[in-house]
């Protein structure tokens, strides 16, 4: 059973990594005059969520904050804020005192 759990976790990490790579490639193809801003926001949120699930908390916080700041007052913005706050909360709980993202969290809290 432990072996199966480990295999599933490894597969999850691999798929999340593939997803983030595909989102990054997609972002490079985005054309503001042709493509939907809504689709861009959704892709950014999904990438932020993938980063969070991968344990890349600093990246997830930045990506979630970007979604929140560029979509203020919308459902997309709230979803981005949820990821950013979740990432900041985990960082605050897990990081040693000297490397806690207190300043970044305070700036974002003032925004929210």
C-alpha positions, 0 to 999 in steps of 0.5 A: 500500500505504501508503495502504491501511495508513493507511486501515486504521489510521484505521478501527481508531481509529474503531472503538476510539473507538466501542467505548469510547463504547458501553462508557461508555454501558453502564456508565451503564446498569449496575444492581448489583441486576439485572446481572451483576458478571462482565459488568461486569468483562469490559466494563471489561477490554475497554474498558481494552484498547481504550484501550490500543490507542488509545494512551490509556495513562494511561486504560488503566492506570487502567481495567486497574488498576480491573479488577485491584483489583475482581477480585483473585485471578480471571482477570478481575483478572489480565487487568486487571493485564496491561493496566495493566502493559502501559500502565505499561511503555509510559508508562515507556519513552515518557514524559520522566523528569519525567512518568513514572508512577513513584509510580502504578506502585509502588503498583500493583506493591505491590498485585500 
